[in-house]
Amino acid sequence: MELKIAGLVNDSIVDGPGIRFSVFVQGCPHHCYGCHNPQTWDFDGGQLMSVDEIFERIKKNPLLDGVTFSGGEPFCQCAGLIELADRIAALKTPKLNIMCYTGYEIEYLIKNSNEQNKYIELLKRLDYLVDGEFDINKKSYELKFMGSSNQRFIDVKASLAQKKIVLAKDPWQDPLL
């Protein structure tokens, strides 16, 4: 399986807690004003890359704490990211958490999930989700791993289990992150 990729970052410290491998997918329907990745909007841009190749790059970095799916809009490429997430989850060492940024709100993804788009299947594989479109009028440099105050840092597994939004603990304070 292949993903349309805008770029990969081997050891990011800004795309979530700890040292992360970041996968920037190509294509985004949101076009948020002030987006810091507008080059990822065009669905015809980027390059195709196999899930195998991306996974091999992740496995080669022994320093990683997690993997982040960003973009573009990751939920436009659920099938490939599900496959990648399953491979990451199967790793025994290191145990990596999976985080995702999306312009959609989690409530929308749950309500509108179906067999074709597989939103819920990707959500089930995530540990953390930053949801909501970037809003330049609510931009803040004080937020950890979020660009604007309308966005939420969500503990996905707890949210799905409790059937309500559970915000993740402060990633700087939570020793599990």
N, C-alpha and C positions, 0 to 999 in steps of 0.2 A: 504494500500500500504506500501511497505517496501523499505528501502534504505540500501545499503551496507556501513557501517560506519567504519571508522578507529578510530574515537574518537569525543568527544564533549567537549567543554570548556564553562563553564557556564558564566564566566565574564572576557573575554579577553580585554586587552587594546592595543594589538599589531596587531589585525586583521582588522583594520579599525578604523574610528573615533569614539570616545566615548567608552562606555562600551558595549561589544558585546557578543552575544551567537554565538560561532563558531561551525559549522558542518563540520567535516573533512570526506569527502567521501573516500571510498576505491576503488582503481583502477585508473591507469593513463598510457596512452600510450606514454607520452612525454619523460619520463626518463631523465630529464635535469641534466647534470653534475653539481654537487654541490647542488642539491635539498636538502632543509632542512627537507623534509618529505619522504625520499625514502621508508620507511616502508609502505607507502600508494600506491605504484606502483602495487603490485600484486592484480589482479582482484579476486583471490581466497582467499585473506586474509580478515581481518576485521570480522565484525559481522552484521547480519541482525537486523534492528531495525525498528519498525513501525513508520510511519509519525505521528501517534497519540501520541506515547510515546515521540517523540522529541518535538512536539508542546506543550505537557503538561509541559515539562521541561522549555521551553521558557516562557510560560505563568506564571510560578511560580516566575520568577525573575523580580521584579518591577523596578530594577535599569537600565534595558537595554535601550540603544539608538538604537540598531540595531542588525541584524543577518547577519553573514558572512558564505557563502558557500565556502569551500576550499577543499583541498584534498592532494592527488589524483586529479582527473579531474572531477569537477562537471558536465560538459556537457556530460559526459558518463552516467549520471543518471538523465536526464532532467525530466522524468515523475514524479518521487517521489519528486524532488525539486520544480516542478511546484505546486504540491498539497500542499507542506509545505509553499511555498511562498503565495499561495492564502489564506491559513489559517492565516498567519501572517498579510497579508494586511487587513483581515477582522477584526482584533483587533481594537477596538475603543481607548482603553487606555492600555498600552502606544502605540503611533503610532511609529512603528519601521521601519527604512529604511533597505533595503536588498542590500547587497554587495556580489560580487562573484569574486574569483580569477580563472583564466583560463590560460592554456598554449596556447590556440588558440588566434588568433587575431580576433577582432569583425567582420572584413570584411569577414573572412573565415566562421564564424558562420552564418552570414546573407546569404552569397552566397550559402552555402551548407545545409541550413536548409530544412527539408522536414517533411512529416507526421510521419515518423518513429522516427527521432532523436529529433524533437521538439525544435531545438536550438532557433528559433525565439520566440517561446512561453515562454521559460525561460527568454530570454533577455527582453521581454516586462514586466516581473515582477520584474526586477532588477532596483535599483536606481543607483548603481555604479558597475563598472567592472574594475578590474585590468587585462589587457590582455597581452598576449605574454609569450613565454617560458622564464624561468630564464636563463640568460647568465652570467656565472661566470666571463667572461672577461669584463663584464659591471657592475659587482656587485658594489653597493654603499651603505654605511651606511647613507648617506645624504638624501636619498629618503624617503618620507613618505609613508609607507604601500606598497612599492614596493621593490623588491630585486635587480633589475638591470635596467639600464637606458633605455633599449629598451622597457620596459613595460610602459603602459599608465594607468592613473587613469581617467576613462571615466564616464561622466554623461550619462547614457544609455538612459533615457527618452528623454533628449534633443537631443541626437544623432539620435535616431529613428525618432523623430518628424522633425528634420531639414535635415535628410538624409545625414548627414556628421558627422564626429567625433567631439564631443564637450568634451573637457577635463573638468573634475570637478575642481572647485575652490579648492584652498588650504584647505584641511580639518581642518587645525588649525585656519584658518581665517574666514571660512564661518560659520556664526552662525546657519544656517539651518542644518549643519552636526553635 
